[in-house]
Amino acid sequence: MMMNSPLLVSTILRHAATYHGTTEIVSKTVEGPIHRYTYADLSKRSQKLANALKRLGLEFGDRVGTLAWNGYRHLELYYGVSGSGLVCHTINPRLFREQIGYIIEHAGDSVIFADLTFLPILEALADRLSGMKAIVMMTDEAHMPKSEALPNLACYETLIAGESDEYDWPVFDENTASGLCYTSATTGDPKGVLYSHRSSVLHAMSSSMPDVLGLSANDVLSPIVPMFHVNAWGVPFSGPMAGAKLVMPGPNLDGASLHALFEAEGVTCTAGVPTVWLGLLDWMDAHGQRFTSLKRVAIGGSASPPIMISRFHNMGVKVRHAWGMTETSPIGLAACLMPKHQSLTPEQRLMLEAKQGRPVYGMEFRVDGADGKPITRDGKAFGAMMVRGPWVAAGYYNTSESAAHEVPGWFNTGDVVTMDEDGFVQIVDRTKDVVKSGGEWISSIELENIAQAHPAVKEAAVVAKPDARWGERPVLVVVLKPGESFGRHEMVEHYTGRISKWSIPDDVIIVDELPHTATGKLLKTAIRDIVLKEYASVTPDDSIIG
């Protein structure tokens, strides 16, 4: 006999404006200055935007594309678009131009909103945008650009200026689509994942829990993960739901800019990918800086090396290692220690924290071995990880077939993992990245983490090279810290005793930088090309295990 109230994104905004109306939202703008306003202001401007979208002729279910950084106007789009029954399609500007054009057309976007930074992308795609009802630059008239390729650009502030700040958020089925994100595919076209209001609200609730992000109205929360990447891990929903002050970083994600913003605004909690944190930590070490307010950092997107977690610990910051995918909204695992783990040594606790974590409520996992049967949960046996839950994609948008959904009711993540008796999951590798040598599997992630712990190594990647005797052998590719050296002898010495001899990489290749995907992950396909090119004209020494 409970009331039937649908879980809608607009209810989060209404709650934040009503009960946390004076709490600040601080944004570093593309134009330069810091912008400040409150949740009450966000609500009013989101309602003005909803009225403007209606005036543009958009109808229920239409898709609205965004090309924007983390800022207050982008947040208004999250709520003004989804809350009015439209679909907020966040576009990753780091994708290749052809991919961006493809997903705009595949999604069927009716309007595009873009930060000034991304005007060149739109101009390059001008011939594919002719059917748009509007292309809106997210700025004011003082900063409006002129474009020969796109002569009819609209100004965001002008668009909403004359609209009423009163709008009755419609009530509809909670399974209605609210958001659309596309995977950052390394092969083939990106795939669309369509989120519902229900999935977005439930994910925000679960991710706010103490053992996940642990958010409250006492937090100052800064989402460094971009709002164009899986809804910034749901933070634009979970932050307002908790009533936390939001600090939006805009386009500047270098170490100096982030540290200055965190210190100025008293940031207590943040979330982002390892590559961003590496840059921040290196800058802080180089300039002798510390954190005065930061208490917690969530790391995800790719595996965090244990050394990175230790560096945060040494600065008095707790780390919450998390796992997720575009298809899982994304948070599905979070590494929070249990009471029984307090008796472990610091090194043992660190190894647990470096795992991807335990299932959060709402997510169900299974790990199947090569025989298709569940593995033993001993932290050693490994298999393919599958997941299901209320915020897991049941299929891809406008795509009829999906190999990842071949097992009815489950999504195959493509990860090879172990799971222990407490549910701690550790990704051994991606199915496509594991090194298959002499009938045994070698984890590229484990080898990368060990390499990352060497004082000369700034960043490391491991990929397989073909081998006539063993099928495949691992090769280490590293970026060194300035003034450091690291050869094959040092590599073997560093790995010896840390891993079985037959798992030690055959060779090391030094590069100036490693290629990454649009979301900051190591781009293994491009790194394999580096290795294959290196060995194309060189006969390598005998394998170390030979």
C-alpha positions in Angstrom: 0.0 0.0 0.0 2.8 2.4 -0.9 2.4 5.5 -3.0 3.5 5.2 -6.6 6.0 8.0 -7.1 8.2 7.6 -10.2 11.9 8.0 -9.9 12.6 11.0 -12.1 15.7 13.1 -12.5 13.7 16.3 -12.0 12.9 15.1 -8.4 16.6 15.3 -7.6 16.8 19.0 -8.7 13.5 19.8 -6.8 15.0 18.3 -3.6 18.3 20.1 -3.9 16.6 23.5 -4.6 14.1 23.0 -1.8 16.3 21.7 1.0 19.8 22.8 -0.1 18.9 25.9 -2.0 21.7 28.1 -0.7 24.4 25.6 -1.3 27.0 26.7 -3.8 27.8 25.5 -7.3 31.2 26.8 -8.3 32.4 26.6 -11.9 35.7 27.4 -13.6 34.4 28.7 -16.9 35.7 28.4 -20.4 35.8 32.2 -20.7 38.1 32.3 -17.7 36.4 33.7 -14.5 35.0 31.7 -11.6 31.1 31.5 -11.7 29.1 31.0 -8.5 25.5 30.4 -7.9 23.2 28.1 -5.8 21.0 25.0 -6.2 18.1 27.4 -6.2 19.6 29.3 -9.1 20.3 26.0 -10.9 16.6 25.1 -10.6 15.4 28.4 -11.9 17.7 28.4 -14.9 17.0 24.8 -15.7 13.3 25.7 -15.9 14.1 28.6 -18.2 16.0 26.2 -20.4 13.1 23.7 -20.4 10.8 26.5 -21.6 13.3 27.4 -24.3 13.6 23.9 -25.6 9.8 23.7 -25.8 9.8 27.0 -27.8 12.4 25.4 -30.2 9.8 22.8 -31.1 11.4 19.8 -29.4 9.0 17.0 -28.6 9.0 14.3 -25.9 11.9 11.8 -26.4 13.9 14.1 -28.8 17.7 13.9 -28.3 19.7 17.0 -27.3 23.5 16.7 -27.9 26.1 18.4 -25.6 29.7 19.1 -26.3 30.8 20.6 -23.0 33.1 20.6 -20.1 32.1 20.3 -16.4 30.3 23.6 -15.7 27.1 25.1 -14.5 25.5 25.5 -18.0 26.2 21.8 -18.7 24.5 20.9 -15.4 21.5 23.0 -16.4 21.3 20.9 -19.6 21.4 17.7 -17.5 18.2 18.7 -15.7 16.5 21.0 -18.2 16.7 18.4 -21.0 16.0 15.2 -19.1 13.5 16.7 -16.7 11.3 17.9 -19.5 11.1 14.4 -21.1 13.9 14.9 -23.6 17.1 12.8 -23.8 20.5 14.4 -22.8 23.1 13.0 -25.2 26.6 13.8 -23.9 29.1 13.7 -26.7 32.8 12.9 -26.0 34.8 15.6 -27.8 38.0 13.5 -27.5 36.7 11.0 -30.0 37.8 11.2 -33.6 35.8 13.8 -35.7 34.4 11.0 -37.8 33.2 9.2 -34.7 31.6 12.3 -33.4 29.8 12.9 -36.6 28.6 9.2 -36.6 27.2 9.3 -33.1 25.4 12.6 -33.7 23.7 11.1 -36.7 23.1 7.7 -35.0 21.6 9.3 -32.0 19.4 11.6 -34.2 20.2 14.7 -32.2 17.8 17.6 -32.9 19.8 20.4 -31.2 23.5 20.7 -30.2 24.8 22.7 -27.3 28.5 23.3 -27.2 31.2 25.1 -25.2 33.4 27.7 -27.1 36.3 25.2 -27.0 34.5 22.8 -29.4 33.4 25.2 -32.1 36.1 23.9 -34.5 34.7 20.4 -34.1 31.2 21.6 -35.1 32.7 23.6 -38.0 34.5 20.5 -39.3 31.1 18.7 -39.2 29.0 21.5 -40.6 27.8 19.5 -43.6 26.4 16.9 -41.2 24.6 19.4 -39.0 22.3 21.0 -41.6 19.2 19.4 -40.2 19.6 20.7 -36.7 16.8 22.9 -35.2 19.6 24.9 -33.5 23.3 24.9 -32.7 23.7 26.8 -29.4 27.0 28.1 -28.1 27.1 27.9 -24.3 28.2 31.4 -23.6 26.9 35.0 -23.4 26.7 37.6 -26.2 30.0 39.2 -25.1 31.8 36.0 -26.0 29.8 34.8 -29.0 32.0 33.7 -31.8 31.4 34.2 -35.5 31.5 31.3 -37.9 31.4 31.2 -41.7 30.7 27.5 -41.6 27.9 27.9 -39.1 26.4 31.4 -39.6 23.3 30.8 -37.6 24.8 30.0 -34.2 22.5 30.8 -31.2 23.7 32.2 -27.9 22.8 30.2 -24.7 22.2 33.2 -22.5 20.1 34.9 -25.1 18.1 31.7 -25.7 17.0 31.5 -22.1 16.9 35.2 -21.2 13.3 35.9 -22.0 11.9 32.6 -20.7 10.0 32.1 -17.5 11.8 30.5 -14.5 8.6 28.6 -13.7 8.1 25.2 -15.4 6.0 22.3 -14.2 8.3 19.3 -14.5 6.1 16.6 -16.2 5.4 13.3 -14.5 5.9 10.2 -16.7 7.0 6.6 -16.5 10.3 6.3 -14.7 11.6 3.9 -17.4 11.6 6.8 -19.9 15.0 7.5 -21.4 16.9 10.3 -19.7 20.4 10.2 -21.0 22.5 8.7 -23.8 26.2 8.0 -23.8 28.4 6.3 -26.4 31.3 4.0 -25.6 34.8 5.1 -26.6 35.3 2.2 -28.9 38.9 1.3 -29.8 37.6 -0.9 -32.7 34.4 -0.4 -34.7 31.8 2.3 -34.2 31.0 3.6 -30.7 27.9 2.0 -29.2 25.0 3.9 -27.6 23.9 3.2 -24.0 20.5 4.7 -23.2 19.9 5.4 -19.5 16.4 5.7 -18.0 15.3 8.1 -15.2 14.9 5.0 -13.0 18.4 3.7 -13.6 20.0 7.2 -13.1 18.2 7.8 -9.8 18.9 4.4 -8.4 22.6 4.6 -9.5 22.9 8.0 -7.8 21.4 6.5 -4.6 23.7 3.5 -4.6 26.9 5.4 -5.5 26.3 7.9 -2.6 26.5 5.2 0.0 29.3 5.3 2.6 31.2 2.3 1.1 31.1 3.9 -2.3 31.5 7.7 -2.6 30.2 8.4 0.9 28.5 11.7 0.0 26.8 14.1 2.4 25.7 17.8 2.6 28.9 18.5 4.4 31.0 17.6 1.4 32.6 19.8 -1.2 32.5 17.6 -4.2 34.5 18.2 -7.4 33.8 15.8 -10.3 37.0 15.7 -12.4 35.8 12.9 -14.5 34.1 14.7 -17.5 30.4 15.1 -17.7 30.7 13.7 -21.3 32.0 10.4 -19.8 29.3 8.2 -18.4 27.5 11.2 -16.8 30.6 12.0 -14.8 30.1 8.7 -13.0 26.6 10.0 -11.9 28.0 12.7 -9.7 25.8 15.4 -11.3 22.9 13.4 -9.8 24.4 12.1 -6.6 26.0 15.4 -5.6 22.7 17.4 -5.7 20.9 14.4 -4.1 23.2 14.7 -1.1 23.2 18.5 -1.1 27.0 18.7 -1.5 28.6 21.8 -2.7 29.8 21.3 -6.3 33.1 22.5 -7.7 33.2 22.2 -11.5 36.7 22.3 -13.0 36.0 23.4 -16.5 38.6 22.7 -19.2 41.8 23.0 -17.1 42.7 19.6 -15.6 46.5 20.1 -15.2 48.0 19.6 -11.8 48.5 23.3 -11.0 44.9 24.2 -11.9 43.4 21.4 -10.0 45.4 22.0 -6.8 44.6 25.7 -6.8 40.9 25.0 -7.3 40.8 22.3 -4.6 42.5 24.6 -2.1 40.5 27.7 -2.9 37.2 25.9 -2.6 38.0 23.5 0.2 37.3 20.4 -1.9 36.8 17.3 0.3 35.9 14.7 -2.2 36.7 14.2 -5.9 36.6 11.5 -8.6 38.7 11.0 -11.8 40.9 8.7 -13.9 44.5 7.7 -13.0 46.1 9.8 -15.7 44.7 13.0 -14.2 45.8 12.0 -10.7 49.2 11.1 -11.9 49.6 14.6 -13.3 48.3 16.2 -10.1 50.6 14.1 -7.8 53.7 14.7 -9.9 53.0 18.5 -9.9 52.5 18.5 -6.1 55.7 16.5 -5.6 57.7 18.9 -7.9 56.4 22.0 -6.0 56.3 20.6 -2.5 52.6 21.0 -2.1 50.0 19.2 0.1 46.3 19.0 0.4 44.6 20.9 3.3 41.0 19.9 2.7 40.9 16.8 0.5 39.8 13.7 2.3 38.6 11.2 -0.3 39.4 10.5 -4.0 37.6 8.0 -6.2 39.8 6.4 -8.9 38.3 4.6 -11.9 38.2 4.3 -15.6 41.3 2.1 -15.6 43.2 0.2 -12.9 45.0 2.4 -10.4 48.6 1.3 -9.7 49.1 0.6 -5.9 51.9 3.2 -5.9 49.3 5.8 -6.8 47.1 4.8 -3.9 50.1 4.9 -1.6 51.0 8.4 -2.8 47.5 9.6 -1.9 47.7 7.8 1.5 51.0 9.6 2.2 49.1 12.9 1.8 46.4 11.9 4.2 43.8 11.2 1.5 41.7 8.0 1.5 41.3 6.3 -1.9 38.2 4.5 -3.1 39.1 2.4 -6.1 36.0 1.7 -8.2 35.1 -0.1 -11.3 32.4 0.5 -13.9 31.6 0.8 -17.6 29.4 3.0 -19.8 27.1 0.0 -19.9 26.9 -0.1 -16.0 26.1 3.6 -15.5 29.0 3.1 -14.4 29.7 2.2 -10.8 29.4 -1.5 -10.0 32.3 -2.2 -7.7 34.0 -0.2 -4.9 37.0 -1.2 -2.9 36.2 -0.5 0.8 37.9 -2.5 3.4 36.0 -4.5 6.0 36.5 -4.5 9.8 38.4 -7.8 9.7 41.0 -6.3 7.3 42.2 -3.8 9.9 44.5 -6.5 11.4 46.3 -6.9 8.1 49.7 -5.3 7.4 49.7 -2.0 5.5 51.0 -3.8 2.4 48.2 -6.4 2.6 45.5 -3.7 3.0 47.0 -1.8 0.0 46.7 -4.9 -2.2 43.0 -5.1 -1.3 42.4 -1.4 -2.0 44.1 -1.8 -5.3 41.5 -4.4 -6.4 38.5 -3.1 -8.3 36.3 -3.7 -5.2 33.2 -5.4 -4.0 29.7 -5.3 -5.6 27.7 -2.3 -4.6 24.0 -3.0 -3.7 21.9 -3.5 -6.8 24.6 -5.2 -8.8 24.9 -8.9 -9.2 28.1 -10.5 -10.6 29.1 -13.9 -11.8 32.5 -15.1 -13.0 32.6 -18.1 -15.3 35.6 -20.2 -16.1 36.6 -21.6 -19.5 34.1 -24.5 -18.9 31.3 -22.0 -18.5 30.9 -22.9 -14.8 31.3 -20.4 -11.9 34.9 -20.2 -10.6 36.0 -20.9 -7.1 35.9 -17.6 -5.1 39.5 -17.9 -3.8 41.1 -14.8 -5.3 43.2 -17.0 -7.6 40.9 -18.8 -10.1 39.9 -16.4 -12.9 37.2 -16.2 -15.5 34.9 -14.0 -17.5 33.0 -11.4 -15.5 29.3 -10.9 -16.2 26.9 -8.5 -14.4 23.3 -7.6 -14.2 21.3 -5.0 -12.3 18.8 -2.1 -12.5 21.4 0.2 -14.1 23.0 -2.2 -16.5 22.3 -1.9 -20.2 20.1 -4.6 -21.6 21.3 -3.8 -25.1 22.8 -1.1 -27.2 20.8 1.8 -28.6 19.5 1.2 -32.2 21.6 -2.0 -32.4 19.9 -5.3 -33.1 22.7 -7.7 -32.0 25.3 -7.6 -29.3 27.9 -10.3 -28.5 28.1 -8.9 -24.9 24.4 -9.8 -24.3 24.5 -13.3 -25.7 23.8 -14.9 -22.3 20.2 -14.0 -21.6 19.8 -11.6 -18.7 23.5 -10.9 -18.3 26.0 -8.4 -19.7 29.5 -9.8 -20.5 32.0 -7.1 -19.4 34.9 -8.5 -21.4 37.0 -8.5 -18.3 39.0 -11.5 -17.0 38.9 -11.4 -13.2 39.4 -13.2 -9.9 37.0 -13.0 -7.0 37.7 -13.8 -3.3 35.3 -15.1 -0.6 34.4 -11.5 0.4 33.5 -10.6 -3.1 36.6 -8.5 -3.8 37.1 -8.5 -7.6 40.5 -8.0 -9.3 40.7 -7.5 -13.0 43.4 -9.8 -14.4 43.0 -8.2 -17.8 40.7 -7.4 -20.6 39.9 -10.6 -22.6 41.5 -8.9 -25.6 44.6 -7.7 -23.7 45.7 -10.8 -21.6 49.0 -12.3 -22.8 48.6 -16.0 -23.8 52.0 -17.5 -23.4 52.8 -21.2 -23.6 49.2 -22.1 -22.6 49.3 -19.8 -19.6 47.6 -16.4 -19.2 49.8 -13.4 -18.1 48.0 -10.3 -16.7 49.2 -7.2 -18.5 47.7 -5.1 -15.6 49.8 -6.9 -13.0 52.9 -6.4 -15.0 52.0 -2.7 -15.5 51.5 -2.1 -11.8 54.8 -3.7 -10.9 56.6 -1.5 -13.5 54.8 1.6 -12.3 56.4 1.1 -8.8 59.9 1.5 -10.2 61.2 5.0 -9.3 62.3 5.7 -12.9 59.0 4.9 -14.5 56.3 7.5 -15.0 53.8 5.4 -17.0 53.8 1.8 -18.2 51.9 -0.5 -20.6 52.3 -4.1 -21.4 51.2 -5.8 -24.6 51.9 -9.1 -26.4 54.2 -9.7 -29.3 54.0 -12.8 -31.4 56.5 -15.6 -30.5 57.2 -18.7 -32.5 57.8 -20.8 -29.5 55.4 -19.5 -26.9 52.6 -18.0 -29.1 52.8 -14.7 -27.3 55.3 -12.9 -25.0 54.8 -9.7 -23.0 56.7 -6.6 -23.8 56.9 -3.6 -21.5 56.5 -0.1 -23.0 57.4 2.8 -20.6 57.6 6.6 -20.3 60.4 7.6 -18.0 60.6 10.4 -15.5 62.9 13.3 -16.6 66.6 12.4 -16.4 66.0 8.7 -15.6 67.2 5.5 -17.3 65.7 2.0 -17.4 67.0 -0.8 -19.5 66.3 -4.5 -19.9 68.7 -5.4 -17.1 67.0 -3.0 -14.6 63.6 -4.3 -15.8 64.5 -8.0 -15.1 66.0 -7.1 -11.7 62.9 -5.1 -10.8 60.5 -8.0 -11.7 62.6 -10.8 -10.2 61.0 -12.0 -6.9 57.8 -10.1 -7.6 56.4 -12.4 -10.3 57.2 -15.9 -11.7 60.2 -15.9 -14.1 58.2 -17.0 -17.1 55.9 -14.0 -16.7 58.7 -11.4 -16.8 58.5 -9.3 -20.0 60.9 -10.2 -22.8 62.0 -6.6 -23.4 61.4 -3.0 -22.6 60.7 -0.1 -25.1 61.2 3.5 -24.0 58.8 6.1 -25.6 58.2 9.8 -25.0 54.5 9.2 -24.4 51.8 6.5 -24.4 48.7 6.8 -26.5 45.4 6.9 -24.6 41.7 6.5 -25.5 39.3 9.5 -25.3 38.6 8.6 -21.7 42.2 8.4 -20.5 42.7 4.6 -20.8 45.8 3.1 -22.4 45.1 2.6 -26.1 46.4 -0.9 -26.4 45.8 -1.2 -30.1 48.1 1.8 -30.8 50.7 0.4 -28.3 50.7 -2.9 -30.0 51.5 -1.0 -33.2 54.5 0.6 -31.5 55.7 -2.9 -30.4 55.2 -4.5 -33.8 57.0 -1.7 -35.6 59.9 -2.0 -33.1 60.3 -5.7 -33.9 59.5 -5.5 -37.6 63.2 -4.9 -38.6 64.9 -6.2 -35.4 65.5 -9.8 -34.4 65.0 -9.8 -30.6 67.2 -11.6 -28.1 66.1 -15.0 -27.0 63.2 -14.9 -24.5 64.2 -14.5 -20.9 62.3 -17.8 -20.2 64.0 -19.6 -23.1 
